[in-house]
């Protein structure tokens, strides 16, 4: 069970405005290179696809789902091109989009029946049983006759997960599964994903570090369309050893300190501030203690320029 | 008039179908299912086009029945040229054949018209907008009729809404309009379907 992404490139172009090349040929002007030679391979397990907004996560996910064709490159499952597999590939995948849009006037049950039909799940008792099983798994059994428009954000997210796992997919692709939900719901969804991930390739695109911390086998970091790392959480945090510190900064020097350092968090204690920083070199001017790096540190270290711009 | 009512009914039935999916941004979810995308498009066409044809046949049968009830069926086996409006019709056929011919032509034109409405539905992400565009397309011949009644019968979707016109208004402008309109609908539908199935959502 291997899903391979090989040398994927995708550029978005302006549709209408054309610009003339020196050769006289007219070309659509590129807006953005969304993916730049992205390659990796996935075996069963949970993979986190991380990066700030605009890093190319959703584009990559749409390509992996088969909803978007890359300009160049190949996505293959068990050695076969997914775009050539077509419906056969789509039978094996479950996809949850980033947004919470669904037919608002349908009830939960009607929606799942509709998706079950489109996923070629047998009608009759078998199909109904599967829907009830999935509803139980996502804890929506009490809401079957509720209209989708009347569900809370968390319930909608769980319903989106339910439709994705309805066909018991080999590959489960979740785009921002915890977007816009409260911390309790976030934990519930995280546990649900862990529970359903057995013997599947699960890809979770997110920029929320705690969502994938401890549950993911490997983390894929995307930056400006390029893959910068694909490694386990342990290896990624090990790479940051000797770069995460706690500095005791006097309050009056904090302003200057903030300007020149990547501060992860701060706690004020009397006349000093305990700041957790990420730095390539050890700070000598202040009282410094080396800390064990976390995944959040890895994220901040790799995306510091994006974070400062934000 | 009855075909216009039929066309408006078709618009209300067909125009929301694809726009509804797009209004609720369901394309990505549907596109990721094994029977979504191309299969869903084909299934919708396969169900709705025969349904439209059946509805059209039913409407024509009711229309012919009411005519025969009012005027009786006399000389139905007579030549079509015996009727004043068909006196210049180039092929010698009897009235029954003409009725069948009109019915078949009507079905073909209804399908073309439905394909046009389907394409509008695919292209628009707003149900109301699709309904409005479809309705405007249907009532355009009436607007044209205010300017010139013959123009209304000959141009735009006029002949599509009244297929019998093709037989007793067998003139070059009508034929030219049919060719232009058919080409336009086929190209528009081709573009809409290509956009829908090219996996670019």
Interface residues (C-beta under 8 A of the other chain):
Chain A: X62 X65 X66 X67 X68 X69 X83 X87 X88 X90 X91 X93 X94 X95 X97 X99 X101 X102 X103 X104 X115 X117 X118 X119 X120 X163 X167
Chain B: X20 X24 X25 X26 X27 X28 X29 X30 X31 X32 X33 X34 X35 X36 X39 X40 X198 X199 X200 X201
